Amino acid sequence: MDKNKELLDRYIKARYTIIGIVSPEESRVMAAITEVAKTMTLKDGKKASRLVAEWTFTQGLNGLEAAGEQDLSDPIAVLEFIAKFDQEGKEPPVIFVLKDIHRIISQDLKSLRYLRDIAVRFETRKHSVILLSPELNIPVDIEKQVAVIDWSLPSTEELSNILQNAENNLKNVNITLNGKRENVVQALRGLTETEAGNVILAGVVATGELGEGILPHIIAEKKQIIRKSGILEYYDTTVTMSEIGGNDKLKQYAAMARRAMTSEARDAGVDVPKGVILVGPPGTGKSLSAKAIAGGEFPLLRLDVGKLLGGGRVGEAEGNITAALKVAEAVAPCVLWIDEIEKALADNGGASDGGVMMRVLGSLLTWMQETTAPVYTVATANSVTLRPELLSRFDDVIFVDLPDGKSRAEILKVHLAKRKVKSMKNMQEIINETWGFSGREIEKVVKFAVKAAFFEGKPVSPKHLIDAAKGIVPTSLTKKAEIDAVRRWATETQAIYAGRPLDTKPVITASASQVEI
């Protein structure tokens, strides 16, 4: 029995009269409820199976003979029926599954009162009520009487069974999985049962066979499915640290973090790393570093905290964060990237949004503390207006400063190589000229120089780069006060430096030494 079923079985046996199950997979959850109901046993091993009665707005109450021919499609009517059910205590144990009724309960006082009556009456009966919905907002009035299960997405074993069923059911299709089954199963992680089945068939239709060739199609479909939520974006990224100039300590740190995420690390007793916050001025490569931490070895999920508020309905943001974190756990091992976290989860006391983001922050903090899934959270921030309790959930804070001279040379080399510009000598002057420039601004210098050289019909030269640099006012000048404040904070908090600190501003002379990049 998997952990979802074990938890449900435990709650029913513990006489939780109302159980909330959060899941968009009605069919899969209903199959699990039915299985648990049929296989329940007492302490002495005797069978203690239960009936399952299912209610929806459209179909009313089904599966219970005692309901007779009553029209119980109205939610108030079914709650009244359940509240008065088994007055004499002679009926066999029943599990009432009520679908999508949570919105009525949160808006209608009479329905809420009925549910509270049910919770009290069923304490002396062996009946249970399950509230099943893709999202579930429990009114304060009954939250102490409701046990909530966030039903996890299909496990590796379940996905393997889905793939096996596809193999058994597909006729006249060439099966070429051979030893690649695990790769396909891993690619399916994070999808619902229905989605997994659909993407397998879509891959078969595209390739004409069931083999490793369906992997790119699964990844493409998976990106679209995860992106539909508007909260998570799936990156099948191949960005590595070789695309980042400088930041040598961060590169070493990332390599250790990736290794700590492996099953070999678990076998050696190494704890699952929680994550890291990258703090520094804009344009210093924090977002690129977040992608590179995944290093092409792990899936990268970007959490758009700004979209968590959704349509503004009560509880929607909390439901969104729960669903997103559930997907991250299912896809694990993976990297969860939260970009510019200070803009959404800043220390503003919740004054501007009625406390919604404070509740989202609470959900995130609880999850980071309690999850055992190998999800490595990488958050980026341009400033330090972050709550202390958020900072404490991460393993470390890394300060990404403006690049020093050696790092500027490496960044120039990376961006020139991307544009197929051959290495050149006499580069010390441009390295000096770009003092105080961020990595993004150095990239602009290269872009402008390449464009100027193209229109002149000449190869890119150091002069093109120097002229381009002189036309840019760097962040170090426009946001000097903010950058100085972040540097002081990094020193006070003993943050890890991603690389060498910014060097002393050079005295630019016409006789600068030659450096080849």
N, C-alpha and C positions, 0 to 999 in steps of 0.2 A: 504494500500500500504506500502511495507516495505521500509527501508531507502535507499536501492540501487535504487529502482524504483523512490522514491521521489526525489533523487538527480538527476537522469537522466531526469525526468520530468522538474525539476527546470532549469537545464542547457539548455535544448531545448527551453523552454519558454524564457530564458534569452538571446537567440540568440547566444549561443556559437556555432560557425559554425563547429568546429572540437572538437570531444569528444573522448578521449582515454579510453577504458575499459580494465583493466588488470584482466584476469581470464582464468583458464584452462577449465572452464565449458561452452563451446560454446552453447550447447543445452539449458541449463538453462538461460543463458544470452539472447539468441535469443528469448526465450519465453517471457522474461521480456520486451525486447525492443518492441516486437510485441504488448504486452498488453498495454504498455505505449503509443505506437503510436495510438492504437485504442481508448483509453479512454481519450486522451488529450482534455481539455476544455479551453475556453477563460474565461476572468474575469467575464463575464456576464452569464457564465454557458453553453454557446452554445458549441456544439461539434466542435473540431478542429483536427480530426483524421488525421494521416499521412500514406502515403504508406511506406513500408519497402522494399528496394532493397538490396539483399545480393550478395556479390562478393567473389569468391575464385579463386585461381590459376587454379584449376581443372575444375570448373564449369562455370567460367565467371560470368556475371551479370544476376541475376534472379530476377523476381518480378516487373519489370518495362517495361511496354508496349512500351514506347518511345524508348527503346534500339533496338527494332525490331529484325532483324536477325544478327546484327553485332557480330563479334567475338571479345569479350572484355575480353578474358582470360589473355591477356598481361597486366601487371600492368600499364605500361605507357599509353596503349590504354584506359583503363578504367578511369584513372585520366584525360586524355585529354577530354574524353566524359563528365565527370562530370564538368570539368572546363568550357565547352561550353554549358552545359545543361541549358535549360529554358532561352534562350536569350531574349525572349519577356516578360517573367514574367507571363506567363499564365498557367504554369503547377501547379497541386496541390502539396502541400508540401510533400517532400520525405526525408526519412532517409536512406542514403547510408551506409551500414555496410560493411566495407572492412576488411577481415580477413588476418592476418599474413603479412600485407603489410609494416609493420614498418621497416623490414630489408632492403627492396628496397629503402625506403625513406631515410634511413640513409647512403646509399651508392651511390645513383644516384642523381646527381644534378638536372637533368631535372624533375624527379618525385617530388623532393622537391619544385621546382619552381611551378609546377602545383598545389601542395597542398597549397602553399602560395597564388596563384591566386584564388583558390577555397575559401579560407578563406575570402579573400577580397570581391569576387563577392557575396557570400552567405550572407554577412552582409545586403544586400538589398533584400534578398529572405527569404523564410521560410524553406529552405532546410538545412539539417545537414549531416555531415559525421562522422561516428563512426569508429574508428580504434580498432578492437577487436583482442586481442592476449594474450597468457599466460604471456608474458613479453613485456614491451613496453619502448623503448628508444627514447625519443623525441629529435630530433636535436635542437640545440640552436636556429637555424634560426626561428623556429616556436613555441618554447616552450611557448611564451607569448600568443599565439593564441589557445592553446590547453588546455581544461579542462580534468583532468584525474580522473577517478573513479577506485579505487581499490575495485573491486566487492567482497564483503565479502562472506564467506562460508555460507552454509545453517543455518538459525536460528533455535532455538528450535522449533518454530511453524512449520517450513518447514520440519524438521526432524520428528516431530510428524505426519505430513501428509504422509511422506514416509512410516513410520511404519504402519499407518492406511491403506494405499494402499496395503501394503504387506499382512495385515490381510484379506483385501477384496479379493485379487487375489489368495491367496493360497487355493487350494482345497485339501480336504482329509488330512488336517494337523491339529493336535490338538492345539488349541489356549489356552495357560495357563498363559497369562500375568497378569490377574487379576489386582491387584493394583500396578504392577511393571513396568507399561509403562514408567513412568518418569525415572526410572533407566536405561532402554534400550535407551531412547532418549538421556540422559546425556552421556552415553557411546559412542554414535554416533557423538558427537560434535567434530568438527575439520575435518570431512570427507566431500568430495564433495557429491553431490546428487547421482551420479552413484556409488561411493564407498559405501555410506550408504546402498543403495539398495542391492549391491552385498554382503556386509558382513552380512546383515540380512539373505539373502538366504543361504549363506555359513553356518551360525549358525543353520538354520533350517535343512539343509542337514546333519550336524554333529549330531544334537540332535534328529531329527525326530519330533520336535514340535516347535511352536513359543511361547517361554516362557522365564522366567528369566534364564533358563539354557543356553541360547545363549550368555549371557554376557561374559563369559571367552573367547568364540570364537570371539566375537566382539573385545575385548581388544587385543587378539593375532593378529588378522588381522589388527587392527588399528596400532599396533606397527610396523608391516611390511610396511604398506602403508606410514606412516609418515617417517620411516627410509629410504624409497626409495629415498627421496630427497637428502640424504647424508648430510643435514644441521641440521635437528632435529632428536633427538632420544627420543622415548617415554618410560618413566619408570612408570610402575604400581607398584611403590615402597611401601613397608610396613616398611621401615626403620624409626625408631622413636628415639627420644632423649635418650631413656633408653639404647641404644647401644653405647652411648658416655660417656666417663668418664670425670668428671670435667665440666668446662664451664657452671656453674650454671646460670650466667647472660644471656648467649646466649639461654639457654633452656627457661628461663622466657620470653625473648624477642620473641622467636619463637612462644610460646603459644599465646602471645598477637597479633602477626602478623596474625596467623591463624584465630583467633577470629575476627580480623578486616576485614577479607576477606568474612565474612558471610553476608547473606541477612539481618540478624538481626542487624548487624552493620550499614548497609545502612539505614535501617528503623530508626535507632537512630541518623542518621545524621553524622556518622563517615565517614571521607574521605577514599577512597580506598588507601591502602598503596602502595607505588611505589616499594620499595625493599631495599636491603641492600648489602653492599660490605663486604666480609670477607677477611681481610688481615692478613697475618702471615707467619712464616717460613714454608717450605715444611714439610709435614707429620704431621701437627698439627690437622688434622681432618676437614679441611675446606670443602672438597668435601663431606665427610660423613655428615657434618652438613647441607650442602645444601640439601641433600636428606632427612635428618631428619626434616628440616623445613616444607617440604610437609607433613611429619608425617603420611603418609598413608591416609590422609584426602583429599588431592588434587592430581590430576595428576602432574607428574614432566616431563617437557620437557627440554632436554639438547641441547643447541645451540652450535654447533661446529663452532666457528668463523673462525678457520683455514681453513675450507673448503668453506668459502663463496666466495673465488676467483674463484672457479669452474674451467672452462676450459680457463679462461683468456680472454673471449670475452668482448668487451666494454659493460659496463652496467650490466654484468651478476651478479656481486657481489651485486649490488644494488637491482636487481630483486630478488635474493636469500633471502636477509634480509627482503624485503617486504613480500615475500611469507611466510617466517618463522614466522614473527610477526603476519601475518593474521591468521595462524593456531593457534598460541598461544591465540589470542583473541577469536577464535571460541571455543577452548577447555576450556576457562575460566569458573569458577575460577580455576586457576592452578598456579604452580610455574615454572618460566622460569630460568633455571640454565645456567650461562655462566662461564665455568671453565677456570682458568688461563687467565683472560681477558687481562692482561698486555702484553701477548705475541703477541696478535693480534691487540690490540687497544692502544698500548703504545704511548707515546708522542714523535713520531719520525718525525713529520712534514710531513709524507707521502712521504719522499724522496726515500724510497726503492720500492714503488709500484705505482708510478705515481699518488698518491693521492687517490687510490681506497679505502683504509681503512679509510681515512679521510671522504670520502663520506658515507661509511658504518656507521661510527661513527655518522655522521650528521643525518642519517636516524634513528638510534637507539635513539639518544637524542631527536629528534622531536617526535618520537613515545612515549617515556617514558613521555614526557611532556604533550602530547595531548590525549593519550588513556584514555578512561573511563572504559575500561574492567578490571575486577579484576584479573590482571596478576601480580603476585609478583615476581620481578626479583631478583635473588640471584647471585651475581658475586663473584668469588674467585680470589685472587691475592697473589702471593708470594712476590712481591715487590711493591713499591709505585710510579712507573714510569707511572702514569695515569694522563690524562688531567684533570684539575680542573673542566671543564664543565661537564665531565662525573661523577666525584665524587658528584657534586652538584645535579644531577638528583636523587640520591638515598636518602632515608629517613635518613640513618645512615651509618657510617663506624664502623665495629666491629673488634677489634684487637684480634686475636687468638694467644696467647703466648704459649711458651713451658709450659707443665703442672707443677704445683707445687706439693709438696709432697702428699697432700691429693688426688689430681687429678691423680697422678701416681698410687696410691693405687687403685683407682676406675678403671683406665684403665687396670691394671693387673687383677683385679677381673673380668672385662668384658671378656677379652681374655682367661683367664683360664676357665671360665664358658662355653665359646663357645666350648672348647676342652674337656669338661666334667671332668676337674680337680677339685677335692674337695678343699675347702678352707683350708688354712694352717696358722700356727702361725710362729713366728720368721721371719716376713717379713720386719722389719724396715731396715735391711741391704740391701735388694734388692731395697727398695724404695730409700735409700741413693745412692746406686750404679748406679741407673738410673737417677740421677740428670742431667738435661740438655738434656735428651732424648726426642724426639718427640713421639707422640702417635704411629706413624708407627714403630718407632724403638723399643718401648716397646712391640709392637705386635711381632716384629722379635725375641725379647728376649724370649717370651713365645713359639714361634714356635721352636726355636733352643733347648730350654730346654725340650720341649715335645719329640722332636726327639731323643735327647740324652738319655732321660730316657727310651724311648721305646727300643733302641738298648742295653741298659744295663739291661733291664728286670726289672726295678724298678719304683715305683711311682715317680711322679714329686716332687722334694723337693726344698726348698729355695736355696740349693747349686747349683742345675741344673740351676736355674734362674740367680744366681750370676755369675757363670762361663760363661753363655751365654752373660750376660751384659758386662763382661770384654773383650769379643771378638769383641765388636762393638765400633767404633769411632763415637760419636754422631754428629748430625748436628751443635749443639751449638759450637763445636770446629772447624769443617771443614768450616763453613760459619759464623763465629763469627762476622766479620765486617758487613756483610749484615744484620744479625739479629739485631745487635746493632743499625744499621741505621733505620730499620723498627720500633724498639722500640722508638727511639727518635722522629720519625715522628708521631707515635701514640700519644705520649705525647703532641707534639706541636699542633696537630690538634684536641686534646681532643676527640680522638676516644673512643668508648665504649669498655671496656675490657670484653671479653667473659667469663672470670673467674678470679680467683686470679692471680696476677703476679707471675712469677717464684721466688721461695723462695731462700734464701741464700744457697750457696753450703755448704752441711753439712761436718763436719769432721768425716770421716768414722773410726770407732773404732771396735775392736773385741767384745766390750760389748754393742752393740746396743740394744735399748729397743725392746721388743716384740710387734708386731702389727699383729693382725689377719685380713686376707682378705678372 
